[in-house]
């Protein structure tokens, strides 16, 4: 009898252990193969430009989202953060069913705009760079290419202000069926992550931290998609007409109009790809307007097939639109100053530069932090080294990717100041190594020396 009891207990224990092991295996499979599942969405949407040209509003609202939120404490602006409730998503949820009734310009005064920035009666949400009203709200504002990058939320659900930091233009947007109650509720309970000032630079107002501020250091397990994956995604499985190796780079061509250049293999691999598509019938030899560039560029992000859940719009200049991953509200920079995806629209072509890094599994936070000095100190240091203030376009806090020596596929995200100057993004430490006199001599317009 005792033997039977022990045997049954043994079977029960073995069954429990098997269930646990099976659960772990399945969990690991799902977490390490999110590309497999994201492809379901990619294929079902009929990949490529159809996504944007049919104006998939859900997809646009996922990628064009405010990334910073500010509230006031003792009449002083602070960056807000809520670890449980994503304030940006709460805003997007609040306008999901909204219709734009009217857009009326109410001011074009920089002084009035500056006063509104310090008004504690509004919650402020900012996009990393300016977008157009055509992408906002119900996405039916055809032809409205007026730009804004900052939103002011009042106590009313019937209207909001939309502002353009660079020009000082302020618009009153009338809304129907909007609801920002949850946003206001969570904003009141959010953590205050450092007092800030809004300082005017070349491309509008940058967020300056008044005092030294701590940011968490995060770690991720990563992987990189293979060359064949991107060849298949962008050129098809059987359409490659030629393959050329030159200086370690391999270029695959699909007829004359489409090609993909993959990076060098080996330790020097930076995982940067270049996809070029020549438009046979260019739009009368003109680059698309700003709204069209913003909308169409998302189709290439989608077409490339990267893991898109955290990719957000980040930067737009002339013919270029760039996107990158956002972690805890901060942008991720690769290879010192690269972004995840960058599209450039020419008169007869589109060039897409992208990196194949895929952030797979977040490692539980272990308490490590990085303390950054006040932003004004960073700016002063650059000015002392010869950089012209009128050439500094933006300053942000972003994550620098560093490899963790304990594991080949483990990286650390180190909070770092990044500066856009002369049309280029570099970390503060990288700019301090540059010969800024050369930049000032070659190009005083802020468009770089390359």
N, C-alpha and C positions, 0 to 999 in steps of 0.2 A: 504493500500500500504506500509506504513511504517513497518507494522507487517511482511509482506512478505520479505521485504529487511532484516530485522533483523533475521528472521528465516533462510533465505538462508545463511546469514553471520554466524549464529550459526552452521549450518550444515557444512559449509566450515571449521570453526574453529575446530569442532569435528573431521572432516575427517583428517585435518592436524595433530591434536594431536594423533589420532589413528596411523597414519603413522609413527610419531616420536617414539611412544611407541613400535610399532612393530619392527622398525629398531633397537632400543636399545636392545630389547629382543633377536632378531636374532644375533646381534653383540655379546652380552654376551654369547649366546649359543655356537657360533663358537669359541670365545676366551677361553672359559672355558672347551672346549671339544676337544682340539687339538689331544688328544690320539685317539678319535674316527676317525678323519680324517687321522692320521698317520698310522692307522691300514690298510687303503686301500693300502698304499704302502707296508706294511709288508706282507699282504696276497698275493698281486699280485706278489711279488718276490719269492714266495714259500719259506717261512721262514726257517732260519737255515743256515746250511753250504753251501747250494746251492748258496747263495748270493756270498760268497767269492770263492768258488771252481769253479764257472763259471767266476770268476774275473770280477765282476761288477765294471768297472772302475769308474763310476760315484759315487758309494757308497764309494769306497776307497778314491777318491779324496775329498769327503766331510769330511771324518774323519781324514785323514792324510794330514794336511794342516799346513803350517807355521803359527805360532801364534804371532811372534814378528817381527817388521820391523824397520830397523835402517837406518838413513841417516846422512848427515854431515852438520854442520853449523860452519863456521869459522874453518874448519879442525878439528872439534870436533864431535864425534858421539853422536847422540840423538835418542831416541825412537820416532818413527813417529806414528801419529794417525790422522785419518780422520773420522769425525762423519758421513759424507755423503757417502763416498766411502770406502768400505772395501778393504784395500790394499792386504790382504791375498787372497781374492777372485779374485782380479784383476790379481794377479800372477797366480792363478790356471786357470783362464780364458785364460791367455796368453800361457799356455802349453797344453790347452785342446785338440787342434788339432795337437800338435807337435809330431814329431818322433825323437827318440834319434839316431843320426847317429854314434856316437862314444863316448867312455868314456876312457880317457887316464890320468894316474897318472902323474902329472907334478912336484910334490914336496912331500917330507916327512920330512921337516925341521920345527921344532917348531918356530925357530926364523923367518923364512920366513913367516910362517903362522901368527905369531903375527904382522908382518909388514903389511900384507894384511888386518888384522882387522882394522888398522888405515888408510887405503887408502880411501880418500874421493871420488875417482872416481867410487865407487861401491855402489849400494843399497844392504843392507844385509837383508836376511830373515832367521829366525831360526825356526827349529822344537824344541819342548820341549826336545826331546831326539832323539837319532840317529835312522834313518830308513835305509832301504837298497835300492839299485838302482832298485831292482825288483819291488818296489812300485812306482817308479818315471816315469814320462813322459807317454809313451804309454803302460806301464805295461806289456811289452812283453820281458823284459830282463830276460829270464829264467835262473835260477841258479846264477844270479849275487847278491851275498849276501854281497858285499862290502858296508860299512856303511858311512853315512854322516849325518850331522845335520844343516849345514849352507850353504846358497846359496848366491853367489855374482853375481849381475846383472850389466853388463857393458852397454855401449851404443849400443852394437850389439845384434841383435835378433838371431844370428847364433850360439852363444855359451854362456855358463856361467861357473862359477867355482862352484864346490860342495866340501865342506870341512868337515873334521872330527875333531872337536875341541879337542877330547881326544888324538888322535894320531898325529895330525898335517898333516895328509895326505890331499893332495889337488888334485882334479880331474878337468880336462877340459872336459866339456860335449858338444859335437857338436850336434846342433839341426836343424831340418827342420820344417818349418811352425810355429815356435814360434813367438809370438808378445807381447812384453812387453811395447809397447808405452803408453798404458793407465796407467800402473803401474808407469812409469817414470813421466808422466804428473801429476798424483794425488800425487805422493811422493813429488814433488816440492812444491805443495800447502798445504801439510799436516802440522798439528800443531807439534811443537817440545815439547815433554813431558818429559823434564828433560835431562840434559847432563849425559852421562854414561861412564863407563869404562868397559872393558871386562877382568875379573879377572879369572885366571886359578884355578879351584878347582878339586876335585877328578874325576868328570865326565865331564870335559871340562870347557869351559868358562861360567861363570855366569855374568849376567848384574848387575853392581854395580852403584847405583846412587851417584853422587858426592856430592850433596847437599840434604837438606831436600826437599821432593817432595810431592805435594798434589795429592790425588786420590779421585774420586767421590765415595760417598756411595750410593748404589742403593737398592731399595726395590722391593720385588716381592710377589704377592699372590701365594701361593703354594697349592698343594694337594698331597696325597699319594695314590698310587694304592692299592687295597685290596689284601689280601693273595690269594683269589680265582682267581684273575686276573692272577697272576704269576703261580699258580698251573695249570690253564688252558693253559697258554702260553707254559710252560715248560714240563708239564707232560700229557697234553691232558685232555679232559672233562670226559673220562670214564675209564682211564687206571690206576688210583691210586690203588695199591694193598694193601697198609697199611698206617696207620697214627699213629705215636707214639708221646706222650707228655713226655718230660723229662726236668726237671729243668725250666719249663716255656716255653721251646722251643718246637715247633711242627715240626716233620719231616714227609713229605709225600714221599712215595716210589713208583716208577713205575718199577716193576720187580726188579731184583737185581742190574741193571746197572745204574739207574738214580734216584736221590732223590733231594728234595728241603727242606731246613730247614728255617722256617719263624721265625721272631723275636717275643719276648715276647710282649704281649698286655699291654695296660695301659700307665701310664705316663713315665715309664722307657723305652718305645719302642724307639729303635735307628733306626728302619726301615732298618736294615741291613739283607740281605738274603744270603744264601749260596746254590748254585746249584752245584751238583756233578754228573758228567757223567763218567762212567767207560767204557773205550774202550775195547771191547772184543778181538780185534786183534790189539794189540799195535804195533807200528812200530819197531819191533825187539828190544823191551825194550829200545828204545831210545826216548828222547824228540825230537820234531820237530826242524828243524833248524830255524834260526832267522826270515827269510822271511816268512816261513810257519806259525810261531807263530803270527807274525804281521798280516798276512792276515786272518788266521783262527779265530783269536780272535775277529775280527770284526763281524763274524757271530753270536757269542754269544751276543754281544751288541745288534745286530739286533733281535735275537731270544728272548731276555728278554722282549723287547717291551717297553722300555723307550722312552720318547720323545727325539728324536735324533738330532733335528736341531742344537743344540749348543754343542753336545758332540764331543770332539776331543781327539786324541791320546795325552797322557801326559808323560808316563814313561815306561821304559822297563828294566828289570833286569833278567839276566839268563833265568829262565822259566816263568817269569811273564810279563804281558803287562797290562797297566792301562790306563783308559780313564776318563775324567771328563768334566763337563760343562765349557765353556769359556764365560765370559761376558766382553765385551769391551776389549778383548785381554788378560784377566787375568783368571787363573784357579780358580774354586770354590772348597773349601775343606769342607767336611761335618763331623760332630761329631769330631771337633778339627783337625783331620788329615786324615780322610777317603777320598777316591776318589769315583766317581760315580760307576765305574765298574772296577774290577780287575780280570784278568784271569790267572790261573797258570796251566801250562802243565806238567804233570808227565809222567812217563813211561807207566802208564796204566790208566790214568784218566785226566780229565780236571775239575778244580774247579773254579767256577765263583762266586765272591763275589760282590754284588751290593746293592745300596741303592735306595729306591723307591721314593725319593723326586722328585717332578716334578715342575719345575719353570713354573707357568702358565701365569700370567699377570704382566708385568713390571709396576710399579707405576711411574708416571711422576717424573723426577728428581727435588728435592726441594732445591738444592743448598748445601746440606751437603757434607762436604769433610773430609778426614782424612789425616793428615800430617805425613809422615813417615820419620824417621831420615835417614841420609846417611847410605848406606849399610855397609860401612867399620866399622861404630860404632857398628852395630849389630854383625858383626863378632868378633870384639874386645871384646865385652861383653861376648860372648860365650867362647872365648879362656880364658878370665880371670876366668871363672867358671869351667875350667878344661877340656873343649872339645878340642880334638886334631884337628889341622887344616887338617891333612891328612885323617881324618875320615869324614870331611865335604864334601859331594859330590855335592850338588847344593844349591843355594839360589835363591828364586823367590819371587815376590810379588803376593799374591793370595787373594781371598776373603774368609773370615771367616763368616760362617752362624750364625747369631744371631736372636733369636725370638724377634719380636716386641710385647711389652706388650699390645699394643692397640687393637690387633686383633689376634685370634688364628691361622689364616692361613696367617699371614703376617710375612715375614722375612726381615732382613737387611743384606746386603753384605758389610762387613767391610774390607777394604784393610789392609793386614797384611803381615809381612815377614814370609815365610815358609822356613824351612831348611830341607834338606834331609841329614841325618847323620846316620852312622851305618845301612844303608838300610831302615831307617824309616823316614816318613814325619811327622814333628810336627811344630807348630808355634814357633817363637822365644821365646815367653813367656812360652810355654810349655817346651821347652828344658832347659830354665833357672831354671825350677823346678826339673829337672831330676838329678839323681845321676850319673853324667857322669863318675865318677871314676869307677863305676860298669861296665858301657859300655866299658870303656877302658881296664878293667881287664879281662872281659869275652871274648871280641871279638875285636881284633885290626885290623881285616881285612875289616871293614866297612860293615859287613853283619848283624849286629844287635845282640841283646841278646835273642830274642825270639826263 
